Amino acid sequence: MVIKQAKEVLKIEAQGILSLVDRVGPEFEKAIEVIMKAKGRVILAGMGKSGLVARKIAATLNSTGTPSQFLHPAEAIHGDLGMVTSDDVVVAISNSGQTTEINNILPMLKKIGAKIIGFTGGMDSPMAEACDLLIDVGVEREACPMGMAPTASTTAALAMGDALAVVLINRRHFNQDDFKRFHPGGSLGERLAVKVREIMLTNDRIPMVPLGSKVQQVIEEIDAKKVGATLIIGKDRRLAGIVSDGDLRRALLRHKNIHGMKIEDIMSPSPKTIDESQTAAEALGLMELNAITHLVIVDKHNRVKGVVHLHDLLGRKDFRINGGFRPTTGADR
């Protein structure tokens, strides 16, 4: 029964979208032209579930080259109408076309001089009369068995918004480089997909001092390597501990003079480690879980092979690879 009901919902919603296909015509084309010619933004307005759809369409337009903003109809009459100018195009969304908050602001929007495009199933509604252009997004029925909860209707409106956005992508010749420029988080995703071995500091870039050293040596090594910590190693380069900037601060609070102390007195004896074959994303997760900024890379004999810092994972202006730098180009932008 559960599976049958779920499939029925999907069928109803799919049918709702498919029913829009034959209704895409001259009004849709005119809407595209109005948006293309507009000097301002596309303002999306909707209440309740339609408001959520409007927010999503605005987000999609923004990320694909069409500046957009969501306008809450109820807030509009309390000052937010000030965001709308005569250069803007308003896309108002209401399945019934009877939404009071929407219909209250449409005359004001027309007075401002903004063009109004309506997404509605109520083609004879007050909203329909007030719009300059109408896009029919009506559905035969909702997937809700009571016919009350917006389901198929919101799906249809959302799909029509996607159709609008994709056509605008093509009209604006929006390409992959443009998309990457508007999605800098994508470059973070690419960085976090690489293996730890590609970004860890190795060889003489690893800050480390042997067991038995004085704290002064640790301070000098931290200052020289600029990593914010120093690894403590024993025989055959086996990892024995770590001293971070935080360890030094805590030691200074406990002791008046720490420079002559042995590092064994202040070091953390069990540093968190990670295998070089794991991803940067896994390294980041381990850092977050343990509230640390360093991970040590060791072999199966606990011998130090490298170290990775939080900044090496997230990058700054450039992405550090094994102590060097790769310029941020292409997908890294």
RATA-V432187 format. One record per residue. N is the residue number from 1. OMEGA is omega in whole degrees, 0 to 359 (* if undefined). Layout:
# RATA-V432187
n,omega
N,OMEGA
N,OMEGA
This chain:
# RATA-V432187
n,omega
1,181
2,181
3,180
4,180
5,180
6,179
7,180
8,177
9,181
10,178
11,181
12,181
13,178
14,178
15,178
16,178
17,182
18,180
19,180
20,189
21,183
22,181
23,176
24,185
25,185
26,181
27,178
28,180
29,177
30,179
31,178
32,181
33,179
34,180
35,180
36,183
37,184
38,178
39,182
40,184
41,170
42,180
43,180
44,181
45,178
46,179
47,176
48,181
49,177
50,176
51,178
52,176
53,180
54,179
55,181
56,179
57,178
58,180
59,179
60,179
61,180
62,185
63,181
64,169
65,177
66,182
67,186
68,178
69,177
70,176
71,177
72,185
73,180
74,178
75,184
76,183
77,177
78,173
79,184
80,174
81,180
82,179
83,185
84,177
85,179
86,179
87,185
88,172
89,180
90,171
91,181
92,184
93,175
94,183
95,183
96,186
97,183
98,184
99,186
100,183
101,178
102,183
103,178
104,185
105,183
106,178
107,179
108,179
109,177
110,179
111,176
112,179
113,180
114,174
115,184
116,176
117,180
118,169
119,183
120,172
121,180
122,187
123,177
124,185
125,175
126,179
127,181
128,181
129,185
130,185
131,176
132,179
133,181
134,173
135,182
136,178
137,182
138,178
139,181
140,179
141,175
142,176
143,177
144,183
145,178
146,181
147,186
148,183
149,178
150,181
151,179
152,182
153,179
154,177
155,180
156,179
157,179
158,180
159,179
160,175
161,177
162,178
163,178
164,183
165,183
166,177
167,179
168,175
169,182
170,181
171,181
172,183
173,179
174,186
175,184
176,179
177,177
178,181
179,181
180,179
181,179
182,182
183,180
184,176
185,179
186,179
187,175
188,179
189,179
190,180
191,184
192,179
193,182
194,179
195,180
196,182
197,182
198,185
199,182
200,174
201,184
202,173
203,187
204,176
205,178
206,176
207,179
208,176
209,182
210,172
211,180
212,179
213,176
214,179
215,178
216,179
217,178
218,181
219,180
220,180
221,177
222,180
223,183
224,185
225,174
226,180
227,179
228,179
229,176
230,177
231,177
232,184
233,176
234,181
235,180
236,175
237,179
238,183
239,180
240,182
241,178
242,173
243,180
244,175
245,179
246,177
247,180
248,180
249,180
250,178
251,179
252,177
253,182
254,185
255,180
256,182
257,184
258,188
259,182
260,181
261,175
262,183
263,178
264,182
265,184
266,187
267,170
268,191
269,183
270,180
271,176
272,182
273,178
274,179
275,184
276,181
277,178
278,184
279,176
280,178
281,177
282,178
283,179
284,178
285,179
286,177
287,181
288,181
289,185
290,180
291,179
292,180
293,180
294,170
295,181
296,177
297,182
298,175
299,184
300,177
301,179
302,177
303,184
304,176
305,180
306,177
307,178
308,180
309,180
310,181
311,177
312,178
313,186
314,181
315,171
316,175
317,180
318,182
319,185
320,175
321,177
322,174
323,177
324,179
325,174
326,178
327,179
328,178
329,175
330,185
331,181
332,182
333,*
